[in-house]
């Protein structure tokens, strides 16, 4: 026997973990109206049919029991096709093509939260001024669209990670465009405890199951992401001291970051590129500080380490070796991904205007030649 429209509404609502109140809020009706529909005591107004289908991410035929297929597969396919537009390494143009295709998808599937989350990821790539793929011409307009998309994800998504990611994107974009008040609003939505992670929670579950091997694996994953976060904090801190012209403390902080990497990777045959951080390569940043201290030899020593790593260590990654340290040996992480354009990135680091005074030095000239011949 075919479900009534009321039975179908109840079924779709429960499948999407929505309460009657939440569904009513999205539709702009009372929860009593939703209750009447589901109990076949009334029918949605014809004007509510399309909004209902939109909220549930199904066609109107599904609501009337004519078509039982969901749109989830169609949206997944759309997102995969859009991501194929991105070149490797990514360029502004390829990110833009992906973004535009996702936006066209929203015209057909508006308010589909997973699609909106994908739009946000491409949006920040184009709208965030510190990204290599920043689109100066369209950045402001994309930023405004990201605000709309993030608000929907935050309000309606059941995926906590997507919600927090939307808040994070808003912190970054609002700050970049000078809207510091709204950036603070979104920042205040984050937990203050650093141990509230999926890895830590799964470690607790495994512990009480007495599955200590699995517990250890989840602890390693948790440690890895905390380690990465600590490195990011140290590098950002060092950059702050640099901007404050406190070069002594900047050097100290960058050196501590490298010491942490050395401690975690002690006795490893291949060291992952933990020194590649969002705010820059630690070696390059440290070399700048040495020049501020008028220590060109120390700067050159540091740059030689940077070049040696990028030219020689990266080549080892193709061997498929894993880290042996019991701190990270079972972590679910690809430690050995390779920048396909690492030569270009290395040349950009060496051609930093901060190193202009080194360009006549024979050691620096040798570094440029070594990279050019890779």
N, C-alpha and C positions, 0 to 999 in steps of 0.2 A: 504494500500500500504506500502511495506517495505521501511524503511529509507535507503538512500544511506549511504555509509561509511562516506562521508563528513557530512551529516546531523547528523549521530550518533556522530561524533567527536565534532561537535558544541554542541549537546545536553549534552554529558558527560562533556565537558569543562565548560559549564555554571552551571551544577549541582554541580561542584566542585569549583565554584567561581574563576576560573582561567581566566586570560586575554589571548588573543592570544600571547602576548609577553611572558607571564610567561610560557605558554605551550611550546612555541618555545625554550625558554631558557633550559627547562628541557630535551628537545629532541635534542638540539644542531642544530637546523635549524633556518631559518629566520621566522619572524612573517608573512611575505608575503606568505611563503610556506603554513603556517597554514591557512591563509585566502583563498588561492586557493583551498585547500582541502575542506574547509567548504562550499565553493560556487560551488563545483563540477567542478572546472576548472582544477583540477589535482588530482592525487591519491598519497597517501604516498608510498614511496619506500618500497619494501617488508621488508627491514632491519629495517623499522620504526614501523612495526606492533606490535612486542613484546614490545618495549619501550612504545608505545602508550597505550597498554593494562596495562602495569605496572604502568604508571602515573595515569591512571584512576581507577586502582584497579579492573579491570574486566578481563574476559577471552577474548581471541582473537575472539571467537565465537560471543561475544557481539558486537564487532566492526563491524562484518559482518552481524549483525542482525539475527544470527542463535539462539542465546541464550540471553534472555533479563534479566536474573538474575544477580544481583550484587554479588561481593565477600564479601561485608561488613558483612553479616550474618556469613559467613564461618570464617572470621577473628575474629569476636566477640566470636564465639564458641571456636576457637583455644585459645584465650586469657583466657577464662573462664576455659577451661580444664587445661591450664598451671598453673593458680592460685590455682587450687585444689591440686597441688603438695605441696603447702606450708603447713607445719604443724602449729599447735598452741600450745605453742608458736613457733615462727619461728626458724628454725635452719639453719646453713650454708648449710647443705646437702640438705634440702628441697628447700631453695632459689636457690641453684645451679640447682636442677632438673627443677624448674620452668623456670629459665633463659635459660637452654639448650633447653627446648621445644619451648620457644619463638624464640630462634635463628634458630631452625629448621623451624619454621613458616616463618621466613624472607627469607629462601631459596626459598619458594614457592611464598611469597608475598613481594618481596624486595621493599624498599622505601615506605611502607605503614606506614604513619606517626603515627597513633595511636598505631600500633604494635611496632614501634621504640620507642615510648614514654614508653611503658610497659617494653621493654628491658632495657631502661635507668634506670627505677626504680629498677629493679632487679640487674642491673649492679652496681649501686652505693652501694647497700646493700652488695655486694660481694667485691667491689674494694676500698671502703672507709676504711682506717685503723682504724678509731675510732668506727666502727660499731661492735657489738657483732658477726655479721655474716661475718666478714672480711675473705676472702679467700686468705691467704698469698701466696699460691702456684700459683694461677692464677690471682691475683689482678692486676698486671701490664698489662697482656694481655687484661683483661676485660676493664681496663682503656683506653687502646688504641682503643678498639672497641667502647667504649662509645663516644670517640671523633668523630668517623665517624658517629655514629648514631645521636649524638646531632647536628652536622653540617647539616644533612639532615632535621631534625625536624625544626631547626631554619630557614632554607632557604625556606622550602616548606609548613610547617604546617600553616593552617588558624586559628588554635586555639591559641589565645594569651597566655592562661595559660600554654599550653604545651610548647610554645616557651620560656617563662620566666622560666619555670621549667628546661628546657634543659640548659639554661644559668646558672641557679643556680647550677645544677649538675656539670657543667664544672668549675664553681668557686671553688667548694669544691674539686673536683678531681684534677684539675690542681694545686691547693694550696697544697694538700696532697702529690703530687708527685713532688713538687718543681718547677713547671712551673708557676712561679708567674707572668710573663709577660702576658701569655695567660689568667690567672685568672683575671687580671686587665681588659683585653679586654672584657671579658664576664660581669664583674661587672659593667662596664660603660654602659651596655645596659639597666640597671634598672632605673625606674623613681626615681627622688629624692623626690617626694611628696608621703606621706604615705596615702593620702586620695583617691588615684586613685584605688579604689577597686570595684568589682562587687556589693558589698553590698551598698556602698555609692551611686553608680549610680542608683541602683534600689530604694534607699530611695528618691532620687531626683524625680524620675518618680512618685512614689506614692504621694509625696508631692503635685505635681501639679495636680494630679488626686483627691486631697483632701481625699485620702484614708489614714488617719492618723494612723490607726491601723497597716496597712501594712508598712507604713513609719517607725513606731516605731520598728517593728520587724526587718527590715533591719538595722536600727541604732543599735539595740542590737547586731546583728551579727557582724557589723563593730566594735563596741566597744569590743566585745569578742576577735576578732583576734588582735586588737591593744593591748589589755590587755595582751594576751599571748605573743605578740612580746616584750612588755615592760618588762615582767618577764624574757624572754630569754636574753634581753639586760642587765638587772641588774645582772643576774647570770653570764653571760659571763664577765661582767665588774668586778664582785667580784673575779672570777677566775684569771683575769689578775692581780688584786692587790695581790692576793695570790701568783702568780708566781713571782711577783716583790718583795715578802717578805714584802709588806706593809699591815700587818695583821690588823692594826687599821681600814684602809679604807675598807678592805675586809669584816670585821665584820659589819661595818656600812651599806655597800651595801646589804649584805645578809639580814640584819635585815629590811631594807627598803622593800625588796622584800616580806618578810613575812608580813610586815605591810600593804602592798598593798593588799595582799590576804585577810587579816583580814578585811580590810575596805570594799572590794567588797562583802565579804561573811558574813558581820555582821548579827547576829541573825538568821543565817541559821542552820537548824537541821542537815543537812549533807553537809559537805564542799568538793567539788571536789578536786582531787589531783593536784591542780595547782602547788604544790611544786615539782612535778616530772618534771625536765627540761632536755633538751638535754645534758647539761654539768654536770648533777648530781642532786641528791636530796638536796634541799636547807638545810634541817635539818642536813644531813650528812656533807655537806660542811661547815656549820657554826660550827659544833662540832669540825671539824679539826682546824678551826681558834682558837677556845677556847683553844685547847691543845697547839697551838703555843704560846698563851698568858699565858700558865701554869695555866689554869683554868679548872681543870678536873671536878669539880662539875657542872659547867655550861655546859660542853661537855656532861656529863651524863644526865643532865636535858633535853638537846636538843635531844639526842638519844632516851630517854624515850618517848618524844613526837612523834618522828618518828615511833617507834615501836607501840605505842598506836594507831596511825593513821592507819598503815598498818594492824594491827591485828583486831582492833575494828571498825574503821570508814568504811573500805572497806566492812565489812559485812553488813553495813546498805544499801549499794547501791542496793542490791537485792530487797529492798522494793519498788523500782520504784518511789521514791520521786523526785520531781523536785525542782529546786531552786525557792525561792519565791521573791527574790530581783527584783524590777522593772528594774534593770539594765540588767538582763539576763534571766528573766522568760520565754520569748518567743523565745529565740535564738535557732536556728537549730543546736543543738550540743548534743552529747551523753556525758553528764557530768559524767556518772556513769559506764563507762566501767571498767572492772576488769582485772588486770593481773592474768591470770590463774596460773602463776608461781611466784606470789608475795612473797611467803614464801622463795623460792630460792633466789630471788633478794634481799630480806631483809637480809638474812644470808650473802650474798655477801657484802652488805653495812656494816654490823657489823664486818665482817672479814677483813675489809680494814686495811692494814698494818699501817695506820696512827693511829689506835686505839690500837696498840699493848700494849701501856703502861697502858691501862685500863683493860686488860684481867684478872688481878688478883683481880680487884675490885668486891666486892660482888654484887653491883648494876648491873654491866655489865654482870656478870655471870647469874644473874636473867633474864636479857633481853634475852640472848642466850637461856636460858631454856624455857622462855615463847614462843619464836618463834619456837623452836624445837617441842613444844607440840601442835602447831596449827594444 
